[in-house]
Amino acid sequence: MIEFQVPAISCAHCVRAVTEAVQEVDPQAKVDVDVQTKHVKVQSGAEPAKLVAALTEAGYPPH
C-alpha cells in the first residue's frame, strides 16, 4: 500500500482525476481517496515515483 497526502483534492471531480491518473500507470490499481483528509491510498505494484509523476502531471502533486 502506497499512501500520499494530496492537498489539491477538494471534490468528486478531483477523486475521479486522481483515480484516473493512478490507473493510467497501473490499470489494476485500487485507489481510495478521502476528500476530507486529502489522503490517497493506492494498492499497486507500480513504482511510487511513477505514481507521483502521474499525479503531478494531472495537477495533483502529492506531498
C-alpha positions as CSV (number, residue, x, y, z in Angstrom):
1,M,0.0,0.0,0.0
2,I,1.3,3.4,-1.0
3,E,0.0,6.5,0.7
4,F,0.0,10.1,-0.4
5,Q,-1.1,13.4,1.1
6,V,-2.6,15.4,-1.8
7,P,-3.7,18.9,-0.7
8,A,-5.3,19.8,-4.0
9,I,-8.2,17.3,-3.6
10,S,-11.4,19.1,-2.8
11,C,-14.3,17.4,-4.7
12,A,-15.7,14.4,-6.6
13,H,-14.0,15.6,-9.8
14,C,-10.7,15.6,-8.0
15,V,-11.3,12.0,-6.9
16,R,-12.0,10.9,-10.5
17,A,-9.0,12.7,-11.8
18,V,-6.6,11.2,-9.2
19,T,-8.1,7.7,-9.7
20,E,-7.7,8.0,-13.5
21,A,-4.1,9.3,-13.2
22,V,-3.1,6.4,-11.0
23,Q,-4.9,3.8,-13.2
24,E,-3.1,5.2,-16.3
25,V,0.1,3.9,-14.7
26,D,-1.5,0.7,-13.4
27,P,-5.0,-0.2,-14.7
28,Q,-5.4,-2.8,-11.9
29,A,-4.6,-0.3,-9.1
30,K,-7.1,0.1,-6.3
31,V,-7.4,3.7,-5.3
32,D,-9.0,5.1,-2.1
33,V,-9.4,8.8,-1.9
34,D,-10.5,10.6,1.3
35,V,-11.6,14.2,0.3
36,Q,-11.8,15.4,3.9
37,T,-8.3,14.4,4.9
38,K,-6.9,14.8,1.4
39,H,-5.3,11.4,1.7
40,V,-4.9,8.9,-1.1
41,K,-4.2,5.2,-0.6
42,V,-3.0,3.1,-3.6
43,Q,-2.7,-0.6,-3.8
44,S,-0.5,-1.2,-6.8
45,G,2.7,-2.9,-7.9
46,A,3.8,0.3,-9.8
47,E,6.8,2.2,-8.6
48,P,5.8,5.1,-6.3
49,A,7.8,7.6,-8.4
50,K,5.7,6.8,-11.5
51,L,2.5,7.3,-9.4
52,V,3.9,10.7,-8.1
53,A,4.7,11.7,-11.7
54,A,1.2,10.8,-12.9
55,L,-0.5,12.7,-10.1
56,T,1.7,15.7,-10.6
57,E,1.0,15.7,-14.3
58,A,-2.7,15.5,-13.6
59,G,-2.4,18.6,-11.4
60,Y,-2.5,16.9,-8.0
61,P,1.1,16.8,-6.7
62,P,1.4,14.8,-3.6
63,H,3.4,16.0,-0.5
